[in-house]
Amino acid sequence: MVTRIVLNPIVGTWRLTSLTEENLETGAVSHPFGVGARALVIYEANGYVATIFSTGDRKPPIAAQATDQEAIRLYRSMIAFAGRYELVGDRLIYRPEISWNELWNGTAQERVFQVNGDRLEVKSVPAVSALTGARTIFSLAWQRVT
């Protein structure tokens, strides 16, 4: 029998299974990217991460170059960033170096995480949502791909 020692339980590729947002002022829970939201996140052992999210109903532009309206719709239907991450206890801290939203670059994005087998659960700390502008907590569930 071979024993596998895992020092970093999130290394690998994960596929999103659920994304919800709780409005802390109203208590309302929503699916900001729809019930069919799609995402992948890849955590490397060297501390790098890359992720992209999109709405489940994201539509391509009509032509190769998107119109202004199409570009706005496409921008608002995704989240993407890459950079560094670190684990500190049950905290997952992202440090985006490049992202779809320039405001995120150079910041620290703190989350709380838990791994149960091939399932990763991540919650944001309370913050103003880049999607809705309200003070919220995001909850994400991921299934391990690799």
MDAnalysis code that builds the backbone (N, CA, C; Angstrom):
import MDAnalysis as mda
import numpy as np

u = mda.Universe.empty(438, n_residues=146, atom_resindex=np.repeat(np.arange(146), 3), trajectory=True)
u.add_TopologyAttr("name", ["N", "CA", "C"] * 146)
u.add_TopologyAttr("resid", np.arange(1, 147))
u.add_TopologyAttr("resname", ["MET", "VAL", "THR", "ARG", "ILE", "VAL", "LEU", "ASN", "PRO", "ILE", "VAL", "GLY", "THR", "TRP", "ARG", "LEU", "THR", "SER", "LEU", "THR", "GLU", "GLU", "ASN", "LEU", "GLU", "THR", "GLY", "ALA", "VAL", "SER", "HIS", "PRO", "PHE", "GLY", "VAL", "GLY", "ALA", "ARG", "ALA", "LEU", "VAL", "ILE", "TYR", "GLU", "ALA", "ASN", "GLY", "TYR", "VAL", "ALA", "THR", "ILE", "PHE", "SER", "THR", "GLY", "ASP", "ARG", "LYS", "PRO", "PRO", "ILE", "ALA", "ALA", "GLN", "ALA", "THR", "ASP", "GLN", "GLU", "ALA", "ILE", "ARG", "LEU", "TYR", "ARG", "SER", "MET", "ILE", "ALA", "PHE", "ALA", "GLY", "ARG", "TYR", "GLU", "LEU", "VAL", "GLY", "ASP", "ARG", "LEU", "ILE", "TYR", "ARG", "PRO", "GLU", "ILE", "SER", "TRP", "ASN", "GLU", "LEU", "TRP", "ASN", "GLY", "THR", "ALA", "GLN", "GLU", "ARG", "VAL", "PHE", "GLN", "VAL", "ASN", "GLY", "ASP", "ARG", "LEU", "GLU", "VAL", "LYS", "SER", "VAL", "PRO", "ALA", "VAL", "SER", "ALA", "LEU", "THR", "GLY", "ALA", "ARG", "THR", "ILE", "PHE", "SER", "LEU", "ALA", "TRP", "GLN", "ARG", "VAL", "THR"])
u.atoms.positions = np.array([
    [0.848, -1.186, 0.000],
    [0.000, 0.000, 0.000],
    [0.889, 1.243, 0.000],
    [0.554, 2.203, -0.845],
    [1.290, 3.451, -0.939],
    [0.515, 4.523, -0.191],
    [1.189, 5.210, 0.710],
    [0.560, 6.305, 1.440],
    [0.923, 7.604, 0.750],
    [-0.097, 8.380, 0.425],
    [0.131, 9.666, -0.235],
    [0.016, 10.769, 0.813],
    [1.070, 11.538, 0.959],
    [1.064, 12.654, 1.899],
    [0.770, 13.925, 1.114],
    [-0.300, 14.583, 1.486],
    [-0.691, 15.811, 0.804],
    [-0.456, 16.983, 1.744],
    [0.503, 17.828, 1.395],
    [0.796, 18.990, 2.216],
    [-0.144, 20.140, 1.908],
    [-0.619, 20.199, 0.684],
    [-1.519, 21.256, 0.262],
    [-2.758, 20.588, -0.330],
    [-3.862, 20.571, 0.407],
    [-5.035, 19.796, -0.033],
    [-5.794, 20.377, -1.211],
    [-5.471, 21.593, -1.655],
    [-6.235, 22.166, -2.767],
    [-5.500, 22.135, -4.094],
    [-4.252, 21.654, -4.109],
    [-3.517, 21.579, -5.374],
    [-4.286, 20.708, -6.354],
    [-4.456, 21.229, -7.563],
    [-5.163, 20.496, -8.600],
    [-6.145, 21.397, -9.321],
    [-7.004, 20.773, -10.102],
    [-8.022, 21.479, -10.875],
    [-9.386, 21.153, -10.300],
    [-10.212, 22.187, -10.162],
    [-11.535, 22.052, -9.564],
    [-12.582, 22.680, -10.481],
    [-13.773, 22.029, -10.551],
    [-14.898, 22.529, -11.351],
    [-15.998, 23.009, -10.399],
    [-16.541, 24.185, -10.670],
    [-17.598, 24.761, -9.848],
    [-18.872, 23.925, -9.926],
    [-19.490, 23.667, -8.777],
    [-20.786, 22.993, -8.741],
    [-21.879, 23.905, -8.203],
    [-21.491, 24.965, -7.477],
    [-22.494, 25.882, -6.933],
    [-21.841, 27.218, -6.590],
    [-22.554, 28.306, -6.885],
    [-22.117, 29.657, -6.541],
    [-23.336, 30.437, -6.066],
    [-23.310, 30.841, -4.800],
    [-24.394, 31.662, -4.262],
    [-23.812, 32.895, -3.604],
    [-24.658, 33.909, -3.487],
    [-24.273, 35.164, -2.857],
    [-25.357, 35.528, -1.849],
    [-24.949, 35.757, -0.592],
    [-25.896, 36.172, 0.443],
    [-25.735, 37.661, 0.698],
    [-26.817, 38.409, 0.516],
    [-26.826, 39.836, 0.803],
    [-26.913, 39.986, 2.322],
    [-25.904, 40.590, 2.938],
    [-25.851, 40.682, 4.397],
    [-26.847, 41.679, 4.966],
    [-27.347, 42.586, 4.137],
    [-28.343, 43.550, 4.619],
    [-29.749, 42.966, 4.618],
    [-30.060, 42.156, 3.601],
    [-31.420, 41.626, 3.467],
    [-31.532, 40.150, 3.815],
    [-30.408, 39.431, 3.808],
    [-30.432, 37.988, 4.035],
    [-30.794, 37.193, 2.789],
    [-31.111, 37.871, 1.694],
    [-31.491, 37.187, 0.460],
    [-30.297, 36.432, -0.114],
    [-30.562, 35.217, -0.585],
    [-29.535, 34.401, -1.234],
    [-29.878, 34.302, -2.712],
    [-28.881, 34.570, -3.559],
    [-29.109, 34.538, -5.002],
    [-27.994, 33.759, -5.691],
    [-28.204, 33.506, -6.970],
    [-27.208, 32.877, -7.840],
    [-26.787, 33.955, -8.836],
    [-25.772, 34.769, -8.519],
    [-25.452, 35.937, -9.344],
    [-25.054, 35.605, -10.780],
    [-24.594, 34.395, -11.032],
    [-24.251, 33.968, -12.385],
    [-25.225, 32.909, -12.884],
    [-26.381, 32.810, -12.231],
    [-27.383, 31.817, -12.591],
    [-27.080, 30.476, -11.955],
    [-28.086, 29.617, -11.963],
    [-27.927, 28.280, -11.381],
    [-26.885, 27.479, -12.156],
    [-26.741, 27.746, -13.445],
    [-25.797, 27.014, -14.286],
    [-24.434, 27.663, -14.419],
    [-24.027, 28.462, -13.439],
    [-22.712, 29.126, -13.503],
    [-21.613, 28.093, -13.765],
    [-20.607, 28.517, -14.532],
    [-19.495, 27.626, -14.869],
    [-18.191, 28.250, -14.405],
    [-17.270, 27.406, -13.951],
    [-15.952, 27.907, -13.549],
    [-14.984, 26.752, -13.397],
    [-13.731, 27.071, -13.588],
    [-12.622, 26.192, -13.265],
    [-11.616, 27.005, -12.466],
    [-10.957, 26.347, -11.531],
    [-9.840, 26.963, -10.821],
    [-8.717, 25.938, -10.774],
    [-7.497, 26.415, -11.006],
    [-6.321, 25.556, -11.003],
    [-5.342, 26.098, -9.964],
    [-5.052, 25.279, -8.958],
    [-4.077, 25.625, -7.921],
    [-2.815, 24.802, -8.168],
    [-1.688, 25.481, -8.298],
    [-0.404, 24.819, -8.477],
    [0.298, 24.705, -7.122],
    [1.138, 23.706, -6.982],
    [1.888, 23.513, -5.737],
    [2.852, 24.664, -5.481],
    [3.243, 25.388, -6.540],
    [4.186, 26.495, -6.396],
    [3.530, 27.792, -5.928],
    [2.226, 27.755, -5.619],
    [1.549, 28.934, -5.084],
    [0.867, 29.801, -6.126],
    [0.803, 29.340, -7.373],
    [0.076, 30.090, -8.404],
    [-1.325, 29.530, -8.584],
    [-2.246, 30.423, -8.965],
    [-3.642, 30.059, -9.190],
    [-4.146, 30.790, -10.426],
    [-5.049, 30.149, -11.148],
    [-5.743, 30.801, -12.267],
    [-7.187, 30.313, -12.246],
    [-8.117, 31.224, -12.487],
    [-9.526, 30.853, -12.487],
    [-10.311, 31.709, -13.468],
    [-11.392, 31.132, -13.953],
    [-12.332, 31.874, -14.789],
    [-13.741, 31.376, -14.477],
    [-14.650, 32.324, -14.347],
    [-16.068, 32.057, -14.103],
    [-16.867, 32.659, -15.245],
    [-18.003, 32.039, -15.569],
    [-18.935, 32.673, -16.502],
    [-20.354, 32.239, -16.166],
    [-21.294, 33.046, -16.621],
    [-22.685, 32.671, -16.469],
    [-22.941, 31.460, -17.355],
    [-23.906, 30.664, -16.981],
    [-24.225, 29.479, -17.765],
    [-24.838, 29.793, -19.108],
    [-25.407, 30.993, -19.247],
    [-26.080, 31.358, -20.497],
    [-25.308, 32.401, -21.298],
    [-24.009, 32.478, -21.088],
    [-23.175, 33.473, -21.773],
    [-23.211, 33.253, -23.278],
    [-23.469, 34.310, -24.011],
    [-23.596, 34.217, -25.466],
    [-22.438, 34.948, -26.153],
    [-21.962, 34.382, -27.281],
    [-20.869, 35.046, -28.005],
    [-21.385, 36.272, -28.749],
    [-20.478, 37.184, -29.095],
    [-20.901, 38.328, -29.919],
    [-21.290, 37.834, -31.311],
    [-22.040, 38.666, -32.016],
    [-22.503, 38.294, -33.368],
    [-21.331, 38.237, -34.349],
    [-20.382, 39.172, -34.235],
    [-19.233, 39.229, -35.143],
    [-17.945, 39.064, -34.336],
    [-16.830, 38.994, -35.039],
    [-15.533, 38.816, -34.374],
    [-15.243, 39.933, -33.380],
    [-15.614, 41.162, -33.720],
    [-15.431, 42.277, -32.797],
    [-16.776, 42.587, -32.153],
    [-16.832, 42.481, -30.840],
    [-18.074, 42.730, -30.109],
    [-18.484, 44.199, -30.214],
    [-19.779, 44.435, -30.276],
    [-20.282, 45.803, -30.195],
    [-20.067, 46.289, -28.765],
    [-20.237, 47.579, -28.526],
    [-20.082, 48.105, -27.172],
    [-21.047, 47.408, -26.213],
    [-22.298, 47.225, -26.611],
    [-23.295, 46.570, -25.755],
    [-22.915, 45.119, -25.489],
    [-22.444, 44.416, -26.527],
    [-22.026, 43.022, -26.343],
    [-20.816, 42.947, -25.404],
    [-19.877, 43.871, -25.567],
    [-18.688, 43.878, -24.715],
    [-19.058, 44.097, -23.253],
    [-20.008, 44.994, -22.998],
    [-20.470, 45.231, -21.627],
    [-21.092, 43.954, -21.069],
    [-21.963, 43.326, -21.858],
    [-22.635, 42.095, -21.415],
    [-21.606, 40.992, -21.145],
    [-20.621, 40.857, -22.021],
    [-19.597, 39.835, -21.840],
    [-18.752, 40.113, -20.591],
    [-18.371, 41.365, -20.375],
    [-17.589, 41.737, -19.189],
    [-18.355, 41.407, -17.912],
    [-19.635, 41.708, -17.908],
    [-20.445, 41.507, -16.701],
    [-20.869, 40.056, -16.493],
    [-20.524, 39.190, -17.415],
    [-20.916, 37.793, -17.289],
    [-19.716, 36.889, -16.988],
    [-18.644, 37.487, -16.466],
    [-17.456, 36.693, -16.163],
    [-16.644, 37.274, -15.009],
    [-15.823, 36.436, -14.448],
    [-14.784, 36.809, -13.486],
    [-13.564, 35.986, -13.877],
    [-12.402, 36.600, -13.908],
    [-11.184, 35.859, -14.212],
    [-10.003, 36.547, -13.545],
    [-9.119, 35.748, -12.983],
    [-7.882, 36.304, -12.455],
    [-6.837, 35.210, -12.338],
    [-5.597, 35.637, -12.221],
    [-4.476, 34.740, -11.994],
    [-3.466, 35.467, -11.125],
    [-2.726, 34.701, -10.369],
    [-1.714, 35.281, -9.491],
    [-1.272, 34.269, -8.463],
    [-1.008, 34.749, -7.285],
    [-0.506, 33.911, -6.192],
    [-1.634, 33.595, -5.212],
    [-1.451, 32.523, -4.459],
    [-2.351, 32.208, -3.357],
    [-1.524, 31.614, -2.225],
    [-2.077, 31.672, -1.031],
    [-1.457, 30.996, 0.097],
    [-2.543, 30.508, 1.035],
    [-2.228, 29.448, 1.781],
    [-3.118, 28.909, 2.792],
    [-2.550, 29.246, 4.155],
    [-3.398, 29.820, 5.013],
    [-3.015, 30.134, 6.385],
    [-4.117, 29.578, 7.268],
    [-3.883, 28.388, 7.836],
    [-4.938, 27.722, 8.590],
    [-6.090, 27.396, 7.657],
    [-7.299, 27.879, 8.011],
    [-8.463, 27.651, 7.145],
    [-8.712, 28.822, 6.203],
    [-7.727, 29.700, 6.064],
    [-7.850, 30.871, 5.189],
    [-7.118, 30.629, 3.876],
    [-7.790, 30.999, 2.804],
    [-7.236, 30.959, 1.456],
    [-7.122, 32.408, 1.015],
    [-5.916, 32.848, 0.746],
    [-5.689, 34.248, 0.404],
    [-5.168, 34.330, -1.023],
    [-5.958, 34.991, -1.883],
    [-5.569, 35.227, -3.270],
    [-4.889, 36.575, -3.366],
    [-3.876, 36.656, -4.236],
    [-3.214, 37.910, -4.558],
    [-3.168, 38.041, -6.080],
    [-4.265, 38.510, -6.685],
    [-4.310, 38.613, -8.144],
    [-3.228, 39.534, -8.695],
    [-2.576, 39.065, -9.747],
    [-1.590, 39.871, -10.469],
    [-2.181, 40.402, -11.767],
    [-3.173, 39.682, -12.309],
    [-3.889, 40.096, -13.509],
    [-5.326, 39.619, -13.364],
    [-6.262, 40.471, -13.754],
    [-7.667, 40.087, -13.604],
    [-8.561, 40.836, -14.577],
    [-9.792, 40.371, -14.678],
    [-10.794, 41.035, -15.531],
    [-11.159, 42.392, -14.962],
    [-10.938, 42.592, -13.687],
    [-11.259, 43.844, -13.005],
    [-9.961, 44.418, -12.436],
    [-9.458, 45.468, -13.050],
    [-8.163, 46.044, -12.655],
    [-8.100, 46.420, -11.171],
    [-9.237, 46.662, -10.541],
    [-9.237, 46.983, -9.110],
    [-8.728, 45.839, -8.246],
    [-8.838, 44.609, -8.726],
    [-8.384, 43.454, -7.945],
    [-6.873, 43.280, -7.975],
    [-6.203, 43.753, -9.021],
    [-4.759, 43.533, -9.150],
    [-4.016, 44.161, -7.973],
    [-3.125, 43.351, -7.374],
    [-2.330, 43.851, -6.258],
    [-3.046, 43.838, -4.917],
    [-4.272, 43.309, -4.861],
    [-5.006, 43.246, -3.600],
    [-4.880, 41.855, -2.990],
    [-5.376, 41.713, -1.779],
    [-5.496, 40.408, -1.130],
    [-6.980, 40.093, -1.023],
    [-7.365, 38.934, -1.527],
    [-8.761, 38.479, -1.498],
    [-8.817, 37.293, -0.536],
    [-9.396, 37.505, 0.635],
    [-9.397, 36.464, 1.660],
    [-10.669, 35.641, 1.627],
    [-10.498, 34.328, 1.763],
    [-11.599, 33.380, 1.804],
    [-11.382, 32.401, 2.949],
    [-12.432, 31.684, 3.305],
    [-12.351, 30.585, 4.265],
    [-12.627, 29.313, 3.468],
    [-11.804, 28.273, 3.644],
    [-11.987, 27.067, 2.837],
    [-12.027, 25.821, 3.707],
    [-12.617, 24.772, 3.126],
    [-12.660, 23.460, 3.763],
    [-12.665, 22.414, 2.659],
    [-11.832, 21.380, 2.820],
    [-11.780, 20.286, 1.861],
    [-12.339, 19.041, 2.527],
    [-13.270, 18.398, 1.841],
    [-13.829, 17.116, 2.279],
    [-13.727, 16.152, 1.109],
    [-12.691, 15.327, 1.107],
    [-12.484, 14.402, -0.005],
    [-12.237, 15.165, -1.287],
    [-13.096, 14.945, -2.275],
    [-12.963, 15.612, -3.564],
    [-13.862, 16.826, -3.682],
    [-14.266, 17.383, -2.550],
    [-15.125, 18.572, -2.533],
    [-14.405, 19.700, -1.781],
    [-14.397, 20.875, -2.405],
    [-13.798, 22.073, -1.826],
    [-14.905, 23.091, -1.626],
    [-15.037, 23.594, -0.411],
    [-16.013, 24.640, -0.129],
    [-15.264, 25.901, 0.269],
    [-15.657, 27.012, -0.354],
    [-14.984, 28.287, -0.134],
    [-16.040, 29.348, 0.132],
    [-15.799, 30.161, 1.159],
    [-16.675, 31.298, 1.447],
    [-15.823, 32.554, 1.521],
    [-16.372, 33.622, 0.974],
    [-15.675, 34.898, 1.084],
    [-15.896, 35.456, 2.484],
    [-15.041, 36.352, 2.887],
    [-15.315, 37.137, 4.082],
    [-16.270, 38.252, 3.642],
    [-17.013, 38.867, 4.539],
    [-17.929, 39.932, 4.107],
    [-17.194, 41.029, 3.332],
    [-17.768, 41.378, 2.177],
    [-17.158, 42.396, 1.314],
    [-18.219, 42.945, 0.373],
    [-17.887, 44.065, -0.254],
    [-18.777, 44.637, -1.262],
    [-18.588, 43.845, -2.552],
    [-19.674, 43.325, -3.085],
    [-19.653, 42.484, -4.272],
    [-19.303, 43.289, -5.517],
    [-18.367, 42.767, -6.315],
    [-18.047, 43.383, -7.604],
    [-19.173, 43.170, -8.609],
    [-20.089, 42.247, -8.301],
    [-21.192, 41.950, -9.215],
    [-22.431, 42.777, -8.914],
    [-22.733, 42.965, -7.619],
    [-23.994, 43.627, -7.252],
    [-23.809, 44.945, -6.516],
    [-22.634, 45.183, -5.952],
    [-22.397, 46.401, -5.181],
    [-22.896, 46.336, -3.756],
    [-23.525, 45.241, -3.372],
    [-24.045, 45.074, -2.006],
    [-22.993, 44.386, -1.135],
    [-23.125, 44.532, 0.179],
    [-22.238, 43.836, 1.126],
    [-22.719, 42.390, 1.217],
    [-21.844, 41.451, 0.834],
    [-22.258, 40.069, 0.684],
    [-21.200, 39.083, 1.158],
    [-21.626, 37.819, 1.181],
    [-20.723, 36.680, 1.335],
    [-21.018, 35.729, 0.181],
    [-19.982, 35.355, -0.550],
    [-20.104, 34.363, -1.608],
    [-19.814, 32.985, -1.039],
    [-20.553, 31.988, -1.471],
    [-20.286, 30.591, -1.126],
    [-20.105, 29.814, -2.414],
    [-19.001, 29.090, -2.500],
    [-18.683, 28.324, -3.706],
    [-18.419, 26.880, -3.322],
    [-18.939, 25.959, -4.132],
    [-18.648, 24.547, -3.964],
    [-17.972, 24.062, -5.239],
    [-16.918, 23.298, -5.065],
    [-16.101, 22.816, -6.179],
    [-15.945, 21.293, -6.085],
    [-15.861, 20.644, -7.242],
    [-15.583, 19.214, -7.326],
    [-14.200, 19.042, -7.954],
    [-13.387, 18.180, -7.366],
    [-12.039, 17.966, -7.890],
    [-12.108, 17.305, -9.269],
    [-11.308, 17.851, -10.206],
    [-11.161, 17.274, -11.536],
    [-9.874, 16.453, -11.576],
    [-8.783, 17.049, -11.057],
    [-7.494, 16.332, -10.983],
    [-6.889, 16.519, -9.612],
])
